Amino acid sequence: MADDDARAGGRDFELDEWSVEDRQLLDRLLTGEGVAHVWQGSTVVVPQADEHRVDELIDQVEAEAGGGGLAAGGPDAGDAYAGVAEDEDEDDWDDDGVDAQEVLGGAFVAADRLAKRATDPDGVVAMVEAQQAMATMDLPFGFEASVWDDLVARVGVLGTALTVDDDDEAALGGEQIEELAGELRSALRPLV
């Protein structure tokens, strides 16, 4: 599902009052239905053409909440997952306490610094820290696996390039690092 499909002429559904579990359930239902979507914080954006189907899925999540509501943390919150396919792996969700937005924000600032000067000491340290954090993180909520994997790979390449000895044949020059950092900054900009 392409994020561009959801963003272009998309319809926003603000789900600020929903719990993380509610949004995870909706995300799984949207994915299962093949509805292109992208999360921007607690707001899900879908193509205008899928608006009515998404309304139905939102109603389904709220109905499965059983009165008290999942968003309100009602007593039937656990029952809401009854309609979700058993093969969904809950370990795919980031629940290790690491804030993905914080890590991505740090990587963005580091990439911005390194795009201007490949040897910026604060940028180098922050990028290596982001590389280490992202390498151990699970898939964060709202990210498609392919998008997350691409970001992890980009940060990994840049972090590795910054820690390789200058004498190493695989070492990148300052201009190459600045170019990679600029590309990473562009990829992260819409996410932070």
C-alpha positions in Angstrom: 0.0 0.0 0.0 1.6 3.2 -1.0 1.6 6.1 1.4 1.2 8.5 -1.6 -2.1 6.9 -2.4 -3.4 7.7 1.0 -2.0 11.2 1.1 -3.1 12.3 -2.3 -6.7 13.5 -2.0 -6.9 11.6 1.3 -9.4 11.7 4.1 -8.1 12.3 7.7 -9.6 10.4 10.6 -8.4 11.9 13.9 -8.3 9.2 16.6 -6.7 11.2 19.4 -9.0 9.8 22.1 -8.3 6.2 21.0 -5.8 4.0 22.9 -2.8 2.6 21.1 -4.4 -0.8 21.2 -7.5 0.6 19.4 -5.3 2.2 16.7 -3.3 -1.0 16.3 -6.5 -3.0 15.8 -7.7 -0.5 13.2 -4.3 -0.6 11.5 -4.6 -4.4 11.2 -8.1 -4.2 9.9 -7.1 -1.6 7.3 -4.2 -3.7 6.2 -6.3 -6.9 6.1 -8.8 -5.0 3.9 -6.1 -3.7 1.6 -6.9 -0.1 2.3 -3.9 2.2 1.7 -3.3 4.3 4.8 -0.6 6.3 6.6 -0.5 7.3 10.2 0.4 10.8 11.2 0.6 10.6 14.9 -2.9 9.5 16.0 -4.5 10.5 12.7 -4.9 8.0 9.9 -5.1 9.2 6.3 -6.8 7.1 3.7 -7.8 7.6 0.1 -11.1 9.5 -0.4 -12.4 6.5 -2.3 -12.1 4.3 0.8 -13.7 6.7 3.2 -17.0 4.7 3.6 -15.1 1.4 4.2 -12.9 3.0 6.8 -16.0 4.5 8.5 -17.4 0.9 8.7 -14.1 -0.4 10.1 -14.0 2.4 12.7 -17.6 1.5 13.7 -16.5 -2.2 13.9 -13.7 -1.3 16.3 -16.0 0.8 18.4 -18.8 -1.9 18.4 -16.3 -4.6 19.5 -15.4 -2.3 22.4 -18.6 -3.3 24.0 -20.1 0.0 25.3 -17.2 1.1 27.6 -15.1 1.5 24.5 -11.6 0.5 23.8 -10.7 4.2 23.6 -12.0 4.5 27.1 -10.1 1.4 28.2 -13.4 -0.4 28.8 -13.7 -3.9 30.3 -14.1 -5.6 27.0 -10.9 -4.2 25.5 -9.3 -7.6 25.2 -12.3 -8.9 23.2 -11.7 -6.4 20.4 -8.9 -8.6 19.0 -11.3 -11.5 18.5 -11.9 -10.3 14.9 -8.3 -10.0 14.0 -6.6 -12.9 12.2 -4.7 -15.2 14.6 -1.6 -15.1 12.5 -0.9 -11.5 13.4 2.3 -11.3 15.4 2.0 -8.8 18.2 5.8 -8.8 18.4 5.7 -6.8 15.1 4.7 -3.7 17.2 7.3 -1.6 19.0 6.6 -2.0 22.7 10.2 -2.0 24.0 9.9 1.4 25.5 11.9 3.1 22.8 10.1 6.1 21.4 10.4 5.8 17.6 9.6 9.5 17.1 12.4 10.5 19.4 14.9 8.2 17.6 13.7 9.4 14.2 13.9 13.0 15.4 17.5 12.4 16.5 18.4 10.8 13.2 16.8 13.7 11.3 18.8 16.3 13.3 22.0 14.3 12.9 21.4 13.9 9.1 20.8 17.6 8.8 24.1 18.4 10.6 26.0 15.8 8.5 24.5 17.1 5.3 26.2 20.4 6.0 29.5 19.1 7.4 30.4 15.4 7.3 32.7 15.7 10.3 30.2 17.5 12.6 31.0 15.8 15.9 27.5 16.1 17.4 26.0 14.8 14.1 28.4 11.8 14.1 27.6 10.8 17.6 23.8 11.2 17.2 23.8 9.2 13.9 25.7 6.3 15.5 23.3 6.4 18.5 20.3 6.4 16.1 21.9 3.5 14.2 22.3 1.5 17.4 18.8 2.2 18.6 17.0 1.5 15.3 18.9 -1.8 14.8 17.3 -3.2 17.9 13.9 -1.7 17.6 10.8 -3.6 16.6 8.5 -2.3 13.9 7.0 0.9 15.3 3.3 1.5 15.2 2.0 3.0 12.0 5.0 2.1 9.8 4.9 -0.3 6.9 7.7 -2.8 7.3 9.3 -1.8 3.9 9.4 1.9 4.9 10.9 1.1 8.3 13.4 -1.4 6.8 14.5 1.3 4.3 15.1 3.8 7.1 17.0 1.3 9.2 19.2 0.5 6.2 19.9 4.2 5.3 20.8 5.0 8.9 22.9 1.9 9.1 24.9 2.7 6.0 25.5 6.3 7.2 26.4 5.1 10.7 28.8 2.5 9.4 30.4 5.0 7.0 31.0 7.4 10.0 32.8 4.7 12.0 35.0 3.1 9.3 38.7 4.0 9.4 39.7 6.5 6.7 42.3 4.0 5.5 39.7 1.4 4.8 38.9 0.8 1.1 35.2 1.0 2.0 35.5 4.5 3.6 33.4 7.2 2.0 34.6 10.7 1.4 33.1 13.8 3.0 31.0 14.7 0.0 29.5 11.2 -0.2 28.6 11.3 3.5 27.0 14.7 3.0 25.0 13.4 0.0 23.8 10.3 1.9 22.9 12.5 4.9 21.0 14.8 2.7 19.0 11.9 1.2 18.3 10.5 4.7 17.1 14.0 5.9 14.7 14.2 2.9 13.4 10.7 3.7 12.9 11.5 7.4 11.4 15.0 6.9 7.8 13.9 6.5 8.0 11.6 9.4 9.2 14.0 12.1 
